[in-house]
């Protein structure tokens, strides 16, 4: 049960970070953006998907 709660918390954090990235790109499309945050969010979604597949 703890793993399921942790997965939902991780998903919420990743969605918040994704929303922040989209907001910053929409507000300043030609400005400088934090590529490390984008890579971390991408890696988080990949890890979350791999963990979900492993549990089935």
mmCIF file of the N, C-alpha and C atoms, coordinates in Angstrom:
data_MODEL
# 
_entry.id   MODEL 
# 
loop_
_atom_site.group_PDB 
_atom_site.id 
_atom_site.type_symbol 
_atom_site.label_atom_id 
_atom_site.label_alt_id 
_atom_site.label_comp_id 
_atom_site.label_asym_id 
_atom_site.label_entity_id 
_atom_site.label_seq_id 
_atom_site.pdbx_PDB_ins_code 
_atom_site.Cartn_x 
_atom_site.Cartn_y 
_atom_site.Cartn_z 
_atom_site.occupancy 
_atom_site.B_iso_or_equiv 
_atom_site.pdbx_formal_charge 
_atom_site.auth_seq_id 
_atom_site.auth_comp_id 
_atom_site.auth_asym_id 
_atom_site.auth_atom_id 
_atom_site.pdbx_PDB_model_num 
ATOM 1   N N  . UNK A 1 1  ? 0.824  -1.194 0.000   1.00 0.00 ? 1  UNK A N  1 
ATOM 2   C CA . UNK A 1 1  ? 0.000  0.000  0.000   1.00 0.00 ? 1  UNK A CA 1 
ATOM 3   C C  . UNK A 1 1  ? 0.870  1.261  0.000   1.00 0.00 ? 1  UNK A C  1 
ATOM 4   N N  . UNK A 1 2  ? 2.005  1.218  0.701   1.00 0.00 ? 2  UNK A N  1 
ATOM 5   C CA . UNK A 1 2  ? 2.884  2.380  0.764   1.00 0.00 ? 2  UNK A CA 1 
ATOM 6   C C  . UNK A 1 2  ? 3.461  2.730  -0.605  1.00 0.00 ? 2  UNK A C  1 
ATOM 7   N N  . UNK A 1 3  ? 3.749  1.710  -1.410  1.00 0.00 ? 3  UNK A N  1 
ATOM 8   C CA . UNK A 1 3  ? 4.296  1.955  -2.740  1.00 0.00 ? 3  UNK A CA 1 
ATOM 9   C C  . UNK A 1 3  ? 3.287  2.686  -3.625  1.00 0.00 ? 3  UNK A C  1 
ATOM 10  N N  . UNK A 1 4  ? 2.016  2.355  -3.455  1.00 0.00 ? 4  UNK A N  1 
ATOM 11  C CA . UNK A 1 4  ? 0.970  2.986  -4.250  1.00 0.00 ? 4  UNK A CA 1 
ATOM 12  C C  . UNK A 1 4  ? 0.840  4.466  -3.882  1.00 0.00 ? 4  UNK A C  1 
ATOM 13  N N  . UNK A 1 5  ? 0.913  4.784  -2.600  1.00 0.00 ? 5  UNK A N  1 
ATOM 14  C CA . UNK A 1 5  ? 0.835  6.175  -2.149  1.00 0.00 ? 5  UNK A CA 1 
ATOM 15  C C  . UNK A 1 5  ? 2.055  6.951  -2.632  1.00 0.00 ? 5  UNK A C  1 
ATOM 16  N N  . UNK A 1 6  ? 3.234  6.333  -2.550  1.00 0.00 ? 6  UNK A N  1 
ATOM 17  C CA . UNK A 1 6  ? 4.459  6.964  -3.009  1.00 0.00 ? 6  UNK A CA 1 
ATOM 18  C C  . UNK A 1 6  ? 4.396  7.243  -4.506  1.00 0.00 ? 6  UNK A C  1 
ATOM 19  N N  . UNK A 1 7  ? 3.829  6.311  -5.268  1.00 0.00 ? 7  UNK A N  1 
ATOM 20  C CA . UNK A 1 7  ? 3.692  6.493  -6.714  1.00 0.00 ? 7  UNK A CA 1 
ATOM 21  C C  . UNK A 1 7  ? 2.785  7.683  -7.034  1.00 0.00 ? 7  UNK A C  1 
ATOM 22  N N  . UNK A 1 8  ? 1.687  7.847  -6.276  1.00 0.00 ? 8  UNK A N  1 
ATOM 23  C CA . UNK A 1 8  ? 0.772  8.975  -6.499  1.00 0.00 ? 8  UNK A CA 1 
ATOM 24  C C  . UNK A 1 8  ? 1.436  10.296 -6.137  1.00 0.00 ? 8  UNK A C  1 
ATOM 25  N N  . UNK A 1 9  ? 2.221  10.307 -5.066  1.00 0.00 ? 9  UNK A N  1 
ATOM 26  C CA . UNK A 1 9  ? 2.933  11.531 -4.679  1.00 0.00 ? 9  UNK A CA 1 
ATOM 27  C C  . UNK A 1 9  ? 3.953  11.901 -5.749  1.00 0.00 ? 9  UNK A C  1 
ATOM 28  N N  . UNK A 1 10 ? 4.700  10.927 -6.234  1.00 0.00 ? 10 UNK A N  1 
ATOM 29  C CA . UNK A 1 10 ? 5.680  11.168 -7.296  1.00 0.00 ? 10 UNK A CA 1 
ATOM 30  C C  . UNK A 1 10 ? 4.995  11.685 -8.556  1.00 0.00 ? 10 UNK A C  1 
ATOM 31  N N  . UNK A 1 11 ? 3.865  11.099 -8.903  1.00 0.00 ? 11 UNK A N  1 
ATOM 32  C CA . UNK A 1 11 ? 3.124  11.557 -10.076 1.00 0.00 ? 11 UNK A CA 1 
ATOM 33  C C  . UNK A 1 11 ? 2.656  12.997 -9.909  1.00 0.00 ? 11 UNK A C  1 
ATOM 34  N N  . UNK A 1 12 ? 2.192  13.347 -8.729  1.00 0.00 ? 12 UNK A N  1 
ATOM 35  C CA . UNK A 1 12 ? 1.745  14.723 -8.472  1.00 0.00 ? 12 UNK A CA 1 
ATOM 36  C C  . UNK A 1 12 ? 2.905  15.710 -8.610  1.00 0.00 ? 12 UNK A C  1 
ATOM 37  N N  . UNK A 1 13 ? 4.054  15.360 -8.074  1.00 0.00 ? 13 UNK A N  1 
ATOM 38  C CA . UNK A 1 13 ? 5.224  16.234 -8.175  1.00 0.00 ? 13 UNK A CA 1 
ATOM 39  C C  . UNK A 1 13 ? 5.649  16.387 -9.630  1.00 0.00 ? 13 UNK A C  1 
ATOM 40  N N  . UNK A 1 14 ? 5.653  15.292 -10.372 1.00 0.00 ? 14 UNK A N  1 
ATOM 41  C CA . UNK A 1 14 ? 6.030  15.357 -11.779 1.00 0.00 ? 14 UNK A CA 1 
ATOM 42  C C  . UNK A 1 14 ? 5.049  16.201 -12.589 1.00 0.00 ? 14 UNK A C  1 
ATOM 43  N N  . UNK A 1 15 ? 3.775  16.097 -12.296 1.00 0.00 ? 15 UNK A N  1 
ATOM 44  C CA . UNK A 1 15 ? 2.786  16.902 -13.008 1.00 0.00 ? 15 UNK A CA 1 
ATOM 45  C C  . UNK A 1 15 ? 2.930  18.388 -12.681 1.00 0.00 ? 15 UNK A C  1 
ATOM 46  N N  . UNK A 1 16 ? 3.243  18.711 -11.437 1.00 0.00 ? 16 UNK A N  1 
ATOM 47  C CA . UNK A 1 16 ? 3.477  20.106 -11.066 1.00 0.00 ? 16 UNK A CA 1 
ATOM 48  C C  . UNK A 1 16 ? 4.699  20.659 -11.788 1.00 0.00 ? 16 UNK A C  1 
ATOM 49  N N  . UNK A 1 17 ? 5.763  19.884 -11.847 1.00 0.00 ? 17 UNK A N  1 
ATOM 50  C CA . UNK A 1 17 ? 6.969  20.317 -12.563 1.00 0.00 ? 17 UNK A CA 1 
ATOM 51  C C  . UNK A 1 17 ? 6.696  20.478 -14.056 1.00 0.00 ? 17 UNK A C  1 
ATOM 52  N N  . UNK A 1 18 ? 5.905  19.583 -14.626 1.00 0.00 ? 18 UNK A N  1 
ATOM 53  C CA . UNK A 1 18 ? 5.544  19.694 -16.035 1.00 0.00 ? 18 UNK A CA 1 
ATOM 54  C C  . UNK A 1 18 ? 4.726  20.955 -16.284 1.00 0.00 ? 18 UNK A C  1 
ATOM 55  N N  . UNK A 1 19 ? 3.785  21.238 -15.412 1.00 0.00 ? 19 UNK A N  1 
ATOM 56  C CA . UNK A 1 19 ? 2.986  22.455 -15.555 1.00 0.00 ? 19 UNK A CA 1 
ATOM 57  C C  . UNK A 1 19 ? 3.871  23.693 -15.459 1.00 0.00 ? 19 UNK A C  1 
ATOM 58  N N  . UNK A 1 20 ? 4.839  23.701 -14.551 1.00 0.00 ? 20 UNK A N  1 
ATOM 59  C CA . UNK A 1 20 ? 5.756  24.826 -14.432 1.00 0.00 ? 20 UNK A CA 1 
ATOM 60  C C  . UNK A 1 20 ? 6.582  25.007 -15.697 1.00 0.00 ? 20 UNK A C  1 
ATOM 61  N N  . UNK A 1 21 ? 7.068  23.902 -16.261 1.00 0.00 ? 21 UNK A N  1 
ATOM 62  C CA . UNK A 1 21 ? 7.846  23.986 -17.499 1.00 0.00 ? 21 UNK A CA 1 
ATOM 63  C C  . UNK A 1 21 ? 7.005  24.529 -18.649 1.00 0.00 ? 21 UNK A C  1 
ATOM 64  N N  . UNK A 1 22 ? 5.788  24.038 -18.788 1.00 0.00 ? 22 UNK A N  1 
ATOM 65  C CA . UNK A 1 22 ? 4.914  24.531 -19.848 1.00 0.00 ? 22 UNK A CA 1 
ATOM 66  C C  . UNK A 1 22 ? 4.591  26.008 -19.656 1.00 0.00 ? 22 UNK A C  1 
ATOM 67  N N  . UNK A 1 23 ? 4.350  26.408 -18.425 1.00 0.00 ? 23 UNK A N  1 
ATOM 68  C CA . UNK A 1 23 ? 4.066  27.816 -18.124 1.00 0.00 ? 23 UNK A CA 1 
ATOM 69  C C  . UNK A 1 23 ? 5.255  28.701 -18.499 1.00 0.00 ? 23 UNK A C  1 
ATOM 70  N N  . UNK A 1 24 ? 6.451  28.280 -18.133 1.00 0.00 ? 24 UNK A N  1 
ATOM 71  C CA . UNK A 1 24 ? 7.626  29.096 -18.435 1.00 0.00 ? 24 UNK A CA 1 
ATOM 72  C C  . UNK A 1 24 ? 7.891  29.174 -19.934 1.00 0.00 ? 24 UNK A C  1 
ATOM 73  N N  . UNK A 1 25 ? 7.583  28.123 -20.674 1.00 0.00 ? 25 UNK A N  1 
ATOM 74  C CA . UNK A 1 25 ? 7.772  28.152 -22.127 1.00 0.00 ? 25 UNK A CA 1 
ATOM 75  C C  . UNK A 1 25 ? 6.722  29.036 -22.783 1.00 0.00 ? 25 UNK A C  1 
ATOM 76  N N  . UNK A 1 26 ? 5.490  28.982 -22.307 1.00 0.00 ? 26 UNK A N  1 
ATOM 77  C CA . UNK A 1 26 ? 4.429  29.813 -22.884 1.00 0.00 ? 26 UNK A CA 1 
ATOM 78  C C  . UNK A 1 26 ? 4.679  31.293 -22.600 1.00 0.00 ? 26 UNK A C  1 
ATOM 79  N N  . UNK A 1 27 ? 5.124  31.619 -21.402 1.00 0.00 ? 27 UNK A N  1 
ATOM 80  C CA . UNK A 1 27 ? 5.361  33.010 -21.024 1.00 0.00 ? 27 UNK A CA 1 
ATOM 81  C C  . UNK A 1 27 ? 6.551  33.601 -21.791 1.00 0.00 ? 27 UNK A C  1 
ATOM 82  N N  . UNK A 1 28 ? 7.626  32.841 -21.914 1.00 0.00 ? 28 UNK A N  1 
ATOM 83  C CA . UNK A 1 28 ? 8.838  33.340 -22.580 1.00 0.00 ? 28 UNK A CA 1 
ATOM 84  C C  . UNK A 1 28 ? 9.374  32.264 -23.527 1.00 0.00 ? 28 UNK A C  1 
ATOM 85  N N  . UNK A 1 29 ? 8.783  32.142 -24.731 1.00 0.00 ? 29 UNK A N  1 
ATOM 86  C CA . UNK A 1 29 ? 9.167  31.042 -25.626 1.00 0.00 ? 29 UNK A CA 1 
ATOM 87  C C  . UNK A 1 29 ? 10.615 31.090 -26.104 1.00 0.00 ? 29 UNK A C  1 
ATOM 88  N N  . UNK A 1 30 ? 11.189 32.265 -26.227 1.00 0.00 ? 30 UNK A N  1 
ATOM 89  C CA . UNK A 1 30 ? 12.554 32.373 -26.742 1.00 0.00 ? 30 UNK A CA 1 
ATOM 90  C C  . UNK A 1 30 ? 13.588 32.547 -25.637 1.00 0.00 ? 30 UNK A C  1 
ATOM 91  N N  . UNK A 1 31 ? 13.163 32.521 -24.403 1.00 0.00 ? 31 UNK A N  1 
ATOM 92  C CA . UNK A 1 31 ? 14.079 32.728 -23.280 1.00 0.00 ? 31 UNK A CA 1 
ATOM 93  C C  . UNK A 1 31 ? 14.853 31.478 -22.918 1.00 0.00 ? 31 UNK A C  1 
ATOM 94  N N  . UNK A 1 32 ? 15.654 31.616 -21.883 1.00 0.00 ? 32 UNK A N  1 
ATOM 95  C CA . UNK A 1 32 ? 16.448 30.495 -21.401 1.00 0.00 ? 32 UNK A CA 1 
ATOM 96  C C  . UNK A 1 32 ? 15.598 29.624 -20.477 1.00 0.00 ? 32 UNK A C  1 
ATOM 97  N N  . UNK A 1 33 ? 15.657 28.318 -20.671 1.00 0.00 ? 33 UNK A N  1 
ATOM 98  C CA . UNK A 1 33 ? 14.877 27.391 -19.861 1.00 0.00 ? 33 UNK A CA 1 
ATOM 99  C C  . UNK A 1 33 ? 15.808 26.382 -19.208 1.00 0.00 ? 33 UNK A C  1 
ATOM 100 N N  . UNK A 1 34 ? 15.370 25.845 -18.081 1.00 0.00 ? 34 UNK A N  1 
ATOM 101 C CA . UNK A 1 34 ? 16.177 24.895 -17.317 1.00 0.00 ? 34 UNK A CA 1 
ATOM 102 C C  . UNK A 1 34 ? 16.041 23.503 -17.919 1.00 0.00 ? 34 UNK A C  1 
ATOM 103 N N  . UNK A 1 35 ? 17.050 23.090 -18.669 1.00 0.00 ? 35 UNK A N  1 
ATOM 104 C CA . UNK A 1 35 ? 17.011 21.789 -19.342 1.00 0.00 ? 35 UNK A CA 1 
ATOM 105 C C  . UNK A 1 35 ? 17.122 20.646 -18.339 1.00 0.00 ? 35 UNK A C  1 
ATOM 106 N N  . UNK A 1 36 ? 17.792 20.870 -17.214 1.00 0.00 ? 36 UNK A N  1 
ATOM 107 C CA . UNK A 1 36 ? 17.947 19.802 -16.223 1.00 0.00 ? 36 UNK A CA 1 
ATOM 108 C C  . UNK A 1 36 ? 16.605 19.437 -15.590 1.00 0.00 ? 36 UNK A C  1 
ATOM 109 N N  . UNK A 1 37 ? 15.758 20.430 -15.358 1.00 0.00 ? 37 UNK A N  1 
ATOM 110 C CA . UNK A 1 37 ? 14.427 20.149 -14.820 1.00 0.00 ? 37 UNK A CA 1 
ATOM 111 C C  . UNK A 1 37 ? 13.626 19.328 -15.821 1.00 0.00 ? 37 UNK A C  1 
ATOM 112 N N  . UNK A 1 38 ? 13.722 19.682 -17.090 1.00 0.00 ? 38 UNK A N  1 
ATOM 113 C CA . UNK A 1 38 ? 13.004 18.930 -18.125 1.00 0.00 ? 38 UNK A CA 1 
ATOM 114 C C  . UNK A 1 38 ? 13.511 17.490 -18.204 1.00 0.00 ? 38 UNK A C  1 
ATOM 115 N N  . UNK A 1 39 ? 14.810 17.296 -18.115 1.00 0.00 ? 39 UNK A N  1 
ATOM 116 C CA . UNK A 1 39 ? 15.374 15.937 -18.145 1.00 0.00 ? 39 UNK A CA 1 
ATOM 117 C C  . UNK A 1 39 ? 14.962 15.139 -16.909 1.00 0.00 ? 39 UNK A C  1 
ATOM 118 N N  . UNK A 1 40 ? 14.937 15.786 -15.762 1.00 0.00 ? 40 UNK A N  1 
ATOM 119 C CA . UNK A 1 40 ? 14.545 15.099 -14.530 1.00 0.00 ? 40 UNK A CA 1 
ATOM 120 C C  . UNK A 1 40 ? 13.074 14.684 -14.582 1.00 0.00 ? 40 UNK A C  1 
ATOM 121 N N  . UNK A 1 41 ? 12.220 15.543 -15.119 1.00 0.00 ? 41 UNK A N  1 
ATOM 122 C CA . UNK A 1 41 ? 10.802 15.206 -15.240 1.00 0.00 ? 41 UNK A CA 1 
ATOM 123 C C  . UNK A 1 41 ? 10.619 14.044 -16.213 1.00 0.00 ? 41 UNK A C  1 
ATOM 124 N N  . UNK A 1 42 ? 11.330 14.089 -17.326 1.00 0.00 ? 42 UNK A N  1 
ATOM 125 C CA . UNK A 1 42 ? 11.253 12.997 -18.307 1.00 0.00 ? 42 UNK A CA 1 
ATOM 126 C C  . UNK A 1 42 ? 11.722 11.679 -17.694 1.00 0.00 ? 42 UNK A C  1 
ATOM 127 N N  . UNK A 1 43 ? 12.840 11.722 -16.994 1.00 0.00 ? 43 UNK A N  1 
ATOM 128 C CA . UNK A 1 43 ? 13.357 10.507 -16.348 1.00 0.00 ? 43 UNK A CA 1 
ATOM 129 C C  . UNK A 1 43 ? 12.386 10.000 -15.284 1.00 0.00 ? 43 UNK A C  1 
ATOM 130 N N  . UNK A 1 44 ? 11.740 10.903 -14.580 1.00 0.00 ? 44 UNK A N  1 
ATOM 131 C CA . UNK A 1 44 ? 10.763 10.497 -13.571 1.00 0.00 ? 44 UNK A CA 1 
ATOM 132 C C  . UNK A 1 44 ? 9.571  9.785  -14.177 1.00 0.00 ? 44 UNK A C  1 
ATOM 133 N N  . UNK A 1 45 ? 9.049  10.312 -15.284 1.00 0.00 ? 45 UNK A N  1 
ATOM 134 C CA . UNK A 1 45 ? 7.935  9.645  -15.946 1.00 0.00 ? 45 UNK A CA 1 
ATOM 135 C C  . UNK A 1 45 ? 8.337  8.280  -16.510 1.00 0.00 ? 45 UNK A C  1 
ATOM 136 N N  . UNK A 1 46 ? 9.547  8.181  -17.041 1.00 0.00 ? 46 UNK A N  1 
ATOM 137 C CA . UNK A 1 46 ? 10.032 6.896  -17.559 1.00 0.00 ? 46 UNK A CA 1 
ATOM 138 C C  . UNK A 1 46 ? 10.161 5.890  -16.424 1.00 0.00 ? 46 UNK A C  1 
ATOM 139 N N  . UNK A 1 47 ? 10.751 6.308  -15.308 1.00 0.00 ? 47 UNK A N  1 
ATOM 140 C CA . UNK A 1 47 ? 10.912 5.410  -14.160 1.00 0.00 ? 47 UNK A CA 1 
ATOM 141 C C  . UNK A 1 47 ? 9.555  4.986  -13.602 1.00 0.00 ? 47 UNK A C  1 
ATOM 142 N N  . UNK A 1 48 ? 8.615  5.922  -13.564 1.00 0.00 ? 48 UNK A N  1 
ATOM 143 C CA . UNK A 1 48 ? 7.278  5.603  -13.066 1.00 0.00 ? 48 UNK A CA 1 
ATOM 144 C C  . UNK A 1 48 ? 6.594  4.584  -13.972 1.00 0.00 ? 48 UNK A C  1 
ATOM 145 N N  . UNK A 1 49 ? 6.749  4.747  -15.272 1.00 0.00 ? 49 UNK A N  1 
ATOM 146 C CA . UNK A 1 49 ? 6.163  3.797  -16.226 1.00 0.00 ? 49 UNK A CA 1 
ATOM 147 C C  . UNK A 1 49 ? 6.804  2.421  -16.145 1.00 0.00 ? 49 UNK A C  1 
ATOM 148 N N  . UNK A 1 50 ? 8.122  2.395  -15.983 1.00 0.00 ? 50 UNK A N  1 
ATOM 149 C CA . UNK A 1 50 ? 8.820  1.112  -15.880 1.00 0.00 ? 50 UNK A CA 1 
ATOM 150 C C  . UNK A 1 50 ? 8.435  0.385  -14.597 1.00 0.00 ? 50 UNK A C  1 
ATOM 151 N N  . UNK A 1 51 ? 8.267  1.124  -13.507 1.00 0.00 ? 51 UNK A N  1 
ATOM 152 C CA . UNK A 1 51 ? 7.868  0.531  -12.230 1.00 0.00 ? 51 UNK A CA 1 
ATOM 153 C C  . UNK A 1 51 ? 6.451  -0.037 -12.331 1.00 0.00 ? 51 UNK A C  1 
ATOM 154 N N  . UNK A 1 52 ? 5.587  0.666  -13.036 1.00 0.00 ? 52 UNK A N  1 
ATOM 155 C CA . UNK A 1 52 ? 4.207  0.197  -13.180 1.00 0.00 ? 52 UNK A CA 1 
ATOM 156 C C  . UNK A 1 52 ? 4.159  -1.090 -14.005 1.00 0.00 ? 52 UNK A C  1 
ATOM 157 N N  . UNK A 1 53 ? 4.969  -1.146 -15.071 1.00 0.00 ? 53 UNK A N  1 
ATOM 158 C CA . UNK A 1 53 ? 5.013  -2.360 -15.909 1.00 0.00 ? 53 UNK A CA 1 
ATOM 159 C C  . UNK A 1 53 ? 5.576  -3.536 -15.131 1.00 0.00 ? 53 UNK A C  1 
ATOM 160 N N  . UNK A 1 54 ? 6.581  -3.247 -14.279 1.00 0.00 ? 54 UNK A N  1 
ATOM 161 C CA . UNK A 1 54 ? 7.234  -4.313 -13.508 1.00 0.00 ? 54 UNK A CA 1 
ATOM 162 C C  . UNK A 1 54 ? 6.273  -4.938 -12.501 1.00 0.00 ? 54 UNK A C  1 
ATOM 163 N N  . UNK A 1 55 ? 5.363  -4.122 -11.952 1.00 0.00 ? 55 UNK A N  1 
ATOM 164 C CA . UNK A 1 55 ? 4.440  -4.610 -10.934 1.00 0.00 ? 55 UNK A CA 1 
ATOM 165 C C  . UNK A 1 55 ? 3.309  -5.464 -11.495 1.00 0.00 ? 55 UNK A C  1 
ATOM 166 N N  . UNK A 1 56 ? 3.066  -5.400 -12.794 1.00 0.00 ? 56 UNK A N  1 
ATOM 167 C CA . UNK A 1 56 ? 1.957  -6.188 -13.384 1.00 0.00 ? 56 UNK A CA 1 
ATOM 168 C C  . UNK A 1 56 ? 2.319  -7.628 -13.550 1.00 0.00 ? 56 UNK A C  1 
# 
